Amino acid sequence: MPVIYLETFIEAPIETCFNYARNVEAHVKSTEQTKERAVGGVTTGLMENGDFVTWEATHLGIKQRLTAEITAMHKPDWFIDEMVSGAFKSFVHTHRFEDMGQVTLMIDQFIYKAPFGVVGSIANVLFLKKYMKGLLEKRALQLKSMAENR
């Protein structure tokens, strides 16, 4: 299974970073390039353990819906969201936060299975992993900016 791992240093308290990462409006703002919006489940505010959210966005020119659930959470250190339905065969996104004094280290680990068997595996090598890494990097930088400029 492909894994995307990112580390982002943010000059803000751990609680601030944790809350921006699980805030629906911050998620929408951090994914503006895909016109992402929450259309079901929790559509505003902070997501909590057990919450579901359905996102609608345009990826690779195709409008898609994806439903994810927050399956575990330990405030303000980490939370996990997992795909319930959507374009991937599956994904697990772990969001970790480490208090390092004046900065917080935000760690994203995104483990996924591409759909469509062998064809999906080829697409992953050709473009999907690069595309997903770029989305996660842009989102992390947007969250960093929001937290540092709160």
Stockholm file with secondary structure:
# STOCKHOLM 1.0

chainA/1-150         MPVIYLETFIEAPIETCFNYARNVEAHVKSTEQTKERAVGGVTTGLMENGDFVTWEATHLGIKQRLTAEITAMHKPDWFIDEMVSGAFKSFVHTHRFEDMGQVTLMIDQFIYKAPFGVVGSIANVLFLKKYMKGLLEKRALQLKSMAENR
#=GR chainA/1-150 SS CCEEEEEEEESSCHHHHHHHHTBHHHHHHHTGGGTCEEEEECCSSBCCTTCEEEEEEEETTEEEEEEEEEEEEETTTEEEEEEEESSSSEEEEEEEEEECSSSEEEEEEEEEECSSHHHHHHHIIIIIHHHHHHHHHHHHHHHHHHHHTC
#=GC SS_cons         CCEEEEEEEESSCHHHHHHHHTBHHHHHHHTGGGTCEEEEECCSSBCCTTCEEEEEEEETTEEEEEEEEEEEEETTTEEEEEEEESSSSEEEEEEEEEECSSSEEEEEEEEEECSSHHHHHHHIIIIIHHHHHHHHHHHHHHHHHHHHTC
//
